[in-house]
Amino acid sequence: MGVSDVSYMIRAGSEQACRLELDRICELLGAVPTILPTDRHGAGWIARAVPTPKAPAGGEGLAER
């Protein structure tokens, strides 16, 4: 299973609770949001995040300063 196969879904009863959990998952797991908290997809609030791609090994592709 590759990184692109993984996503995290948050379901909560309020926008605030959904945002808090989305922020926590992103911080703890190094993920980035793909769907910000919304209540347009049924009952309750949902959000979605995916893992951030790893940086290239050995500094490849990184800009030097």
LUMTOR-478796 format. One record per residue: x, y, z of N, C-alpha, C in turn. Coordinates in pm, whole numbers, padded with zeros to 5 digits, always signed. Atoms other than C-alpha are relative to their C-alpha. Example, Ala and Ser with C-alpha at 12.3 -4.5 7.8 and 13.67 -1.06 7.14 Angstrom:
<atoms>
+00089-00119+00000+01230-00450+00780+00090+00120+00000;-00082-00119-00006+01367-00106+00714-00077+00109+00073;
</atoms>
This chain:
<atoms>
+00085-00117+00000+00000+00000+00000+00090+00124+00000;-00077-00122+00008+00145+00338-00100-00062+00113+00080;+00049-00115-00075+00110+00673+00071-00128+00055-00061;+00118-00055+00065-00147+00781-00188-00126-00082+00029;+00114+00084-00033-00370+00494-00071-00058+00030+00138;+00040-00028-00137-00404+00641+00280-00069+00135+00009;+00063-00128-00032-00647+00908+00393-00062-00011+00138;+00059-00006-00134-00785+01016+00729-00129+00079-00009;+00129-00068+00000-01151+01106+00774-00038+00031+00143;+00045-00044-00131-01281+01302+01069-00150+00023-00007;+00144-00027-00013-01648+01298+01170-00021+00055+00140;+00025-00063-00129-01772+01523+01449-00138+00063+00001;+00131-00059-00015-02088+01680+01584-00004+00149-00018;-00004-00145+00019-01970+02038+01544+00120+00038-00087;-00112-00049+00082-01746+02242+01317+00126+00015+00083;-00116-00021-00087-01518+02330+01608+00068-00133+00035;-00057+00130-00034-01471+01967+01713+00069-00063-00122;-00057+00053+00123-01405+01866+01352+00133+00068-00032;-00124-00077+00025-01144+02142+01309+00110-00040+00098;-00100+00039-00100-00969+02048+01635+00062-00134-00033;-00053+00133+00033-00937+01683+01532+00078+00000-00130;-00075-00012+00126-00829+01772+01178+00139+00057+00028;-00130-00061-00034-00555+01996+01319+00089-00098+00075;-00077+00096-00080-00449+01725+01564+00058-00111-00088;-00049+00104+00091-00423+01456+01296+00112+00053-00089;-00103-00057+00087-00227+01686+01068+00131+00020+00076;-00121-00023-00079+00016+01775+01347+00067-00132+00039;-00057+00125-00050+00062+01424+01487+00048-00094-00110;-00032+00097+00105+00072+01231+01159+00066+00062-00123;-00062-00064+00114+00224+01488+00926-00088+00001-00123;+00096+00001+00111-00089+01508+00712-00035+00142-00042;+00050-00130+00049-00239+01790+00507-00149-00014-00031;+00144+00007+00027-00611+01871+00481-00030-00004-00150;+00048-00001+00139-00788+01788+00156-00146+00043-00005;+00136-00052-00013-01143+01863+00273-00008+00069+00137;+00015-00073-00126-01189+02134+00536-00136-00033+00060;+00127+00035-00063-01470+02088+00789-00121+00052-00078;+00120-00034+00074-01805+02083+00610-00116-00084+00052;+00119+00076-00037-02160+01976+00686-00090-00026-00121;+00076+00016+00125-02269+01944+00322-00015-00144-00047;+00000+00139+00047-02224+01567+00296-00080-00092+00090;+00083+00084-00087-02491+01440+00535-00002+00052+00142;+00012-00037-00141-02540+01441+00909+00138+00024+00063;-00126-00030-00070-02264+01598+01118+00101+00069-00088;-00111-00068+00067-01936+01754+01017+00106-00101-00038;-00109+00087+00042-01660+01582+00819+00116+00086-00050;-00120-00059+00059-01305+01666+00713+00088-00117-00044;-00087+00106+00052-01032+01473+00534+00141+00053-00011;-00142-00034+00015-00652+01471+00529+00072-00119-00060;-00087+00105+00055-00378+01274+00353+00142+00024+00048;-00139-00017-00043-00017+01209+00449+00076+00093-00094;-00087-00086+00080+00237+01465+00332+00107-00088-00065;-00107+00078+00063+00476+01316+00075+00133+00027+00069;-00131-00015-00064+00821+01253+00218+00091+00088-00086;-00100-00080+00070+01100+01492+00130+00098-00093-00072;-00096+00083+00071+01351+01358-00124+00120-00035+00089;-00114+00045-00079+01638+01158+00027+00125+00079-00034;-00129-00064+00022+01976+01323+00069-00008+00143-00050;+00013-00139+00041+01844+01672-00002-00030+00019-00147;+00031-00012+00143+01760+01594-00365-00124+00084-00019;+00116-00080+00030+01525+01853-00501-00025+00114+00097;+00018-00108-00096+01561+02084-00203+00080+00122-00042;-00070-00124+00033+01654+02446-00261+00100+00031+00111;-00101-00037-00099+01979+02544-00092-00001+00150+00017;-00004-00144-00028+02006+02881+00076+00139+00041+00040;
</atoms>
